[in-house]
Amino acid sequence: MNGVAIEIGPFSIRWYAILINLGIIVAIFVSRYEAKRNDLNPDDLIDILIFALPAGIIGARLYYVLFNLSYYLDYPSEIFKIWHGGLAIHGGLILGILVGYIYTRIKKIKFLNWLDVVAPGIALAQAIGRWGNFINKEAYGYASNLPWAIYVDGAYRHPTFLYESLWNICVAILLIYFLHKRYNYKGQIITSYAIMYSIGRFWIEGLRTDSLMLGSFRVAQLISLLIIALALILKFILKKNNSE
């Protein structure tokens, strides 16, 4: 599939960018709806995103570049060409959440409450954005003879982009259910997201052929294990504090 969706003279709009922006729009829509349900001012979401969203994109790219530094030192002009692919969700979440935290502290906005209401939207945005990997012919897995394998790079392979997209849709559905029916303490939803997403990412990453590596270890799997551990500890602390 051609990665370019629209081309006008020297200007082109790629499917990768369209899908990422579609994911952001869906996430904003869902988050605003959940904000209203939980007595939060939905206008605050836009204020937070003005700072957190650009930071998230920068973080996603910076993370990817740092773990492919030898390539980008040889081809520095490629660093800014995000339409060629190369956005790492872990980097985006880390920097985006950090900037969002700083902003909410300055404005005295309830940070954990906002993380809880945006968590389902984040999962849905990831589910949509993964289809950009399909169009770019990246983030695929090892050779497979499964009936749903896709033909990429000379072989039929695990469609790991699809696995993660479906996983994130299931995560989003569960988070919305928890938020509507089982919301008991601040931070419950975002920690649940962190755990569920990381479990799926750890499994799916093991099938991929293009993982960022740290020695002989897959970076995403190491980060996923760290996030699961930290989220479990934070969930325990938040739940305990709420019961006191």
C-alpha positions as CSV (number, residue, x, y, z in Angstrom):
1,M,0.0,0.0,0.0
2,N,1.2,3.5,-0.8
3,G,2.1,5.4,2.3
4,V,1.0,8.7,0.8
5,A,-2.7,9.4,1.1
6,I,-2.9,12.8,-0.6
7,E,-0.3,14.4,-2.8
8,I,-0.6,18.0,-4.2
9,G,2.5,19.1,-6.0
10,P,5.5,18.9,-3.7
11,F,3.3,18.4,-0.7
12,S,2.0,15.1,0.6
13,I,0.0,13.8,3.5
14,R,0.9,10.3,4.6
15,W,-1.5,7.7,6.0
16,Y,0.8,7.4,9.1
17,A,0.1,11.0,10.0
18,I,-3.7,10.7,9.3
19,L,-4.0,7.7,11.5
20,I,-2.0,9.2,14.4
21,N,-4.2,12.4,14.2
22,L,-7.4,10.3,14.0
23,G,-6.3,8.5,17.1
24,I,-5.7,11.8,18.9
25,I,-9.1,13.1,17.9
26,V,-10.8,9.9,19.1
27,A,-8.9,10.1,22.4
28,I,-9.9,13.7,22.9
29,F,-13.6,13.0,22.2
30,V,-13.6,10.0,24.6
31,S,-11.7,11.9,27.3
32,R,-14.0,14.9,27.2
33,Y,-17.0,12.7,27.5
34,E,-15.5,10.9,30.5
35,A,-14.4,14.2,32.1
36,K,-18.0,15.5,32.1
37,R,-19.1,12.2,33.7
38,N,-16.6,12.6,36.4
39,D,-17.3,16.3,37.2
40,L,-14.0,17.6,35.6
41,N,-13.9,20.6,33.4
42,P,-13.5,19.3,29.8
43,D,-11.9,22.6,28.7
44,D,-9.0,21.8,31.0
45,L,-8.2,18.8,28.8
46,I,-7.4,21.1,25.8
47,D,-5.2,23.3,28.0
48,I,-3.3,20.2,29.2
49,L,-2.9,18.8,25.7
50,I,-1.5,22.0,24.3
51,F,1.6,21.2,26.3
52,A,1.5,17.4,26.8
53,L,0.7,16.4,23.2
54,P,3.7,18.1,21.6
55,A,5.9,16.8,24.4
56,G,4.5,13.3,23.8
57,I,5.4,13.4,20.1
58,I,8.9,14.7,20.9
59,G,9.3,12.1,23.5
60,A,8.2,9.3,21.2
61,R,10.6,10.3,18.5
62,L,13.5,11.1,20.9
63,Y,13.2,7.6,22.6
64,Y,13.2,5.9,19.2
65,V,16.2,7.9,17.9
66,L,18.2,7.3,21.1
67,F,17.9,3.6,20.8
68,N,18.8,3.8,17.1
69,L,21.5,6.4,17.6
70,S,24.2,4.8,15.4
71,Y,21.8,5.0,12.4
72,Y,20.7,8.6,13.0
73,L,24.3,9.7,13.5
74,D,25.0,8.5,10.0
75,Y,21.8,10.0,8.6
76,P,21.0,13.0,10.8
77,S,18.5,14.4,8.4
78,E,16.3,11.4,9.1
79,I,15.8,12.4,12.7
80,F,13.0,14.8,11.9
81,K,11.3,12.7,9.3
82,I,8.7,11.1,11.5
83,W,6.5,10.3,8.5
84,H,9.0,7.5,7.8
85,G,8.0,5.9,11.0
86,G,9.8,5.6,14.3
87,L,7.6,6.8,17.2
88,A,8.0,4.8,20.4
89,I,4.9,4.9,22.6
90,H,6.8,4.5,25.8
91,G,8.9,7.6,25.1
92,G,5.7,9.5,24.2
93,L,3.9,8.5,27.4
94,I,6.8,9.2,29.7
95,L,7.4,12.8,28.4
96,G,3.8,13.6,27.8
97,I,2.7,12.5,31.3
98,L,5.7,14.3,32.9
99,V,4.8,17.6,31.1
100,G,1.1,17.1,31.9
101,Y,2.0,16.6,35.6
102,I,4.0,19.8,35.7
103,Y,1.2,21.7,34.1
104,T,-1.5,20.4,36.4
105,R,0.7,21.1,39.4
106,I,1.1,24.7,38.3
107,K,-2.6,25.1,37.6
108,K,-3.6,23.1,40.7
109,I,-5.6,20.7,38.6
110,K,-6.3,17.1,39.9
111,F,-3.6,15.1,38.0
112,L,-4.6,11.6,38.9
113,N,-8.3,12.2,38.1
114,W,-7.3,13.4,34.7
115,L,-5.0,10.4,34.1
116,D,-7.9,8.2,34.9
117,V,-10.3,9.8,32.5
118,V,-7.8,9.9,29.6
119,A,-6.6,6.4,30.0
120,P,-9.3,4.7,27.8
121,G,-8.7,7.3,25.1
122,I,-4.9,6.7,25.1
123,A,-5.6,3.0,24.5
124,L,-7.9,3.7,21.6
125,A,-5.4,6.2,20.1
126,Q,-2.8,3.5,20.2
127,A,-5.2,1.0,18.6
128,I,-5.8,3.3,15.7
129,G,-2.2,4.5,15.3
130,R,-0.9,0.9,15.0
131,W,-2.5,0.7,11.5
132,G,0.0,3.3,10.4
133,N,2.6,0.6,11.0
134,F,0.7,-1.7,8.7
135,I,0.7,0.9,5.9
136,N,4.4,1.7,6.5
137,K,5.2,-2.1,6.5
138,E,6.8,-2.0,9.9
139,A,6.2,-3.5,13.3
140,Y,5.6,-6.9,11.9
141,G,6.6,-10.3,13.3
142,Y,8.4,-13.5,12.6
143,A,7.4,-15.8,9.7
144,S,4.2,-17.7,10.4
145,N,1.9,-20.1,8.6
146,L,-1.2,-18.9,10.5
147,P,-4.2,-18.2,8.3
148,W,-4.2,-14.5,9.3
149,A,-0.5,-14.0,8.6
150,I,0.3,-11.1,6.3
151,Y,2.8,-11.0,3.4
152,V,5.7,-8.6,4.2
153,D,9.3,-8.5,3.3
154,G,9.3,-11.8,1.3
155,A,7.3,-14.0,3.8
156,Y,4.0,-14.4,5.6
157,R,4.4,-13.0,9.1
158,H,2.7,-12.4,12.4
159,P,0.6,-9.1,12.0
160,T,1.9,-7.8,15.4
161,F,0.4,-4.4,14.6
162,L,-3.0,-6.0,14.5
163,Y,-2.4,-8.0,17.7
164,E,-1.6,-4.8,19.6
165,S,-4.5,-2.9,18.0
166,L,-7.0,-5.5,19.1
167,W,-5.4,-5.8,22.5
168,N,-5.6,-2.0,23.0
169,I,-9.3,-2.0,22.0
170,C,-10.0,-4.7,24.6
171,V,-8.0,-2.7,27.2
172,A,-10.0,0.5,26.4
173,I,-13.3,-1.4,26.8
174,L,-12.3,-2.8,30.2
175,L,-11.1,0.7,31.3
176,I,-14.4,2.3,30.4
177,Y,-16.2,-0.5,32.3
178,F,-14.0,0.1,35.4
179,L,-14.5,3.9,35.1
180,H,-18.3,3.5,34.9
181,K,-18.9,0.6,37.3
182,R,-15.9,-0.1,39.4
183,Y,-14.2,3.3,40.0
184,N,-13.1,3.2,43.7
185,Y,-10.0,5.4,44.1
186,K,-8.0,8.0,42.2
187,G,-5.3,6.4,40.0
188,Q,-7.2,3.1,39.6
189,I,-7.8,3.4,35.9
190,I,-4.4,4.7,34.8
191,T,-2.6,2.0,36.8
192,S,-4.9,-0.6,35.4
193,Y,-4.1,0.7,31.9
194,A,-0.4,0.6,32.6
195,I,-0.6,-3.0,33.8
196,M,-2.9,-4.4,31.0
197,Y,-1.2,-2.6,28.2
198,S,2.3,-3.7,29.4
199,I,1.2,-7.3,29.7
200,G,0.1,-7.3,26.1
201,R,3.1,-5.3,24.9
202,F,5.5,-7.7,26.6
203,W,3.9,-10.7,24.8
204,I,3.6,-9.0,21.4
205,E,7.1,-7.5,21.5
206,G,8.5,-11.1,21.6
207,L,7.0,-11.8,18.2
208,R,8.4,-8.7,16.5
209,T,11.5,-8.5,14.3
210,D,12.3,-4.8,14.6
211,S,12.5,-4.4,18.4
212,L,14.7,-1.7,19.9
213,M,17.4,-3.7,21.6
214,L,19.6,-3.1,24.7
215,G,22.3,-5.7,24.3
216,S,20.4,-9.0,23.9
217,F,17.3,-7.6,25.6
218,R,14.2,-6.1,24.0
219,V,13.9,-2.6,25.4
220,A,10.0,-2.6,25.2
221,Q,9.9,-5.8,27.2
222,L,12.2,-4.4,29.9
223,I,10.2,-1.2,30.1
224,S,6.9,-3.2,30.2
225,L,8.2,-5.3,33.2
226,L,9.3,-2.1,35.0
227,I,5.9,-0.4,34.3
228,I,4.0,-3.4,35.6
229,A,6.0,-3.5,38.8
230,L,5.7,0.3,39.4
231,A,2.0,0.3,38.6
232,L,1.3,-2.6,41.0
233,I,3.1,-0.8,43.8
234,L,1.3,2.5,43.0
235,K,-2.0,0.8,42.8
236,F,-1.5,-0.8,46.3
237,I,-0.5,2.6,47.8
238,L,-3.4,4.5,46.2
239,K,-5.9,1.9,47.2
240,K,-4.6,1.8,50.8
241,N,-4.6,5.6,51.1
242,N,-8.2,5.7,49.9
243,S,-9.3,3.2,52.5
244,E,-7.8,5.2,55.4
